[in-house]
Structures are given as structure tokens and as C-alpha cells.
């Protein structure tokens, strides 16, 4: 039993690590594309604030993922492993093709797929999915509106200032906005793995109530921070330059707008997509110049990847559980 628990916790932390390098683009693409930081310095900056988030935010998102979306009574080791497998495989597929999809939605999709494969759709807690589904549409919209509003306000406030001075100021300010975004990225994304690990401990009887031990918080934030250090360079190229061309002032607006969307979700306990938030914010910033400044073909590919993430991870997670069941696991 103990060996299985340790193995599952390690698989969950491997997912968290993959989440970190898959979503490193979200944290550093803008600050790298504007040449405010080199890629090496940027990942260190982002990883540090991914870890610091452990001491800033609570565990509301972790509890939602671990016990608010799937009936914990049907959760077994095989269900958890199947769900993690679905998330990991989908993350690696989309990383290979350079698509900035949501690791969060891959995790909840894979977890749901494995649970449904075991117990049917009665395993799904419908009320727990409502806010998550709403935020699939709301988080990129909040990011877009916030990025558009911030960029428009900055352009108006600094309209008489020489561009060179504006650029110099916002090169410094973008360090702050990148830190703010990375803090919120770590806060929301690391908590999803915490919820899965707590599910393992609960299923094994090591915890009697669905609370998140502090060592789990530290372990999850360490794993996502190390993953961010590894970087996800294929996706960074898509996020940083393919959607629209950014200057430091635009990078500041995009990161701040996305961080606001993430903070709202984290404080309300919703497992939201950092990818959706930053992509929407980048599009909003690009649209302040002109609509043609946004490469809508690339944006369309990203949206299709978003649409496919939950059902694809659901199918892979369900398939992984069925293979485990054939092998004798329950």
C-alpha cells in the first residue's frame, strides 16, 4: 500500500513538473519576446515566484479539484493514475506541437475520464464543474478586456512622453508584472496537483478529512517551479511572437491583465487555465494597435486546442483506466 501511495505521489509531481515546463511560456513568453530578460534569467524569475506562491495563497482550488468535481467515494488508485496519465500524455502531445493548451483542463479532463470509466457519469459532481466551465470562456475574456483596458489607459496617460522614456520605464515595470503573473500562475496551477495528492492520501486512509498537508503544498510548488526552470521553448515561441508583436509596455499590460484574471479565479477556488488568461490578454493588447496586428489564424489554432483539451484528456484518462482494469487494478 505505502509503495503504491509513494508511486502515485511521484506521478502527480511528475505531472506538476510537466505542467511547469509546458506552461513556462505563459509566465515568460512576453518578458522574453520584449527582450527585457534573457530566457535563462526569465525562467529563474518565474520559477522563484511559482514557488513563493506557496506562502501567499490558500488551498481552495486544491479542494475543488480533489473533492469538488469527482465523487471521492469512487476514487481509487487506478482512477487517480488513469487521470494523471491522460493529463500527462495530452500535455506532452501539445508541447510537441507547440500548442499552448491548458494543463489544468487536461488534468480535470483526464481525472473525470478515469472516474467515468469506473463508475459512469454519476461519478461527476455537476455543481463542481459549473464555475470551471464558465471560466473556460470567462478567463480569456477577462484577460482580453483587462489587457485592452490597461494598454489603452497606458497609451493615453503617456501619450506626450517620448517613446524611449516610456520603453525604459516599462522595461523595469515588466519585471514586476512578470513576477505578479508567475505568482498567480503558481498559486492556481500547483494547487491542482495538491488536490490529486490529497486524493491519494484520502483514498489510502492517511488523512481522515480532505485537507491539504503543508508538505504537499511545498512539494507541489517545488515541482512546478523546477518544471518552469526547464522551460517550454516551443510554446514560448508561439505565445511570445506568433500571436502579436509585443513591446515592453504591451508585455506589462498583457501580464498584468492575465494575472488579474488568475487572481480572481484562485480566490474563488476555480481551477482556471493560465494559458487562456494570458492568450486573451495578449490578443487584447495587440488589438489596441489594430485588429490586423493579431494573427487570428494562430489564435484560431489555439482555440481549437482549447476546445479539444478536456475531451481528449477525458478519452485518454478513461482508456488508461480501462487498461489498468484489464491488468487487474481497480
Number of C-alpha atoms within 10 A of each C-alpha: 8 9 8 12 17 14 13 21 25 13 18 27 26 19 24 31 25 26 29 33 25 32 31 30 28 30 36 32 28 31 27 23 21 21 15 21 18 13 19 12 14 26 27 18 21 29 31 21 23 32 25 20 22 22 11 10 18 17 23 19 27 31 23 20 27 28 21 18 21 24 16 18 10 14 23 20 20 22 30 26 25 29 32 31 27 30 31 25 18 25 27 15 11 19 20 13 10 19 24 29 27 26 31 26 26 32 31 28 26 37 33 32 31 33 30 21 21 20 13 12 14 12 21 19 16 12 10 16 19 12 16 22 14 12 21 19 12 19 28 28 21 24 32 28 20 27 34 26 18 23 26 18 13 15 16 10 10 12 11 9 10 9 11 8 11 17 15 13 13 20 21 14 18 25 20 15 23 26 24 22 30 31 26 28 30 29 29 31 29 34 32 30 33 32 28 27 28 26 27 26 23 21 19 16 10 12 15 10 10 16 18 22 14 12 9 19 23 17 19 30 31 24 25 31 30 21 25 33 23 19 25 26 18 17 25 26 18 19 29 23 16 16 21 21 19 20 16 25 23 30 33 28 29 34 33 25 31 34 28 20 30 31 21 15 22 24 15 12 21 27 29 32 27 31 27 29 31 32 28 28 35 31 26 31 33 25 19 18 13 9 12 10 15 21 16 15 11 15 19 11 12 22 17 12 17 21 13 16 26 26 17 20 31 30 20 27 36 27 20 24 31 20 14 16 15 10 9 9 13 14
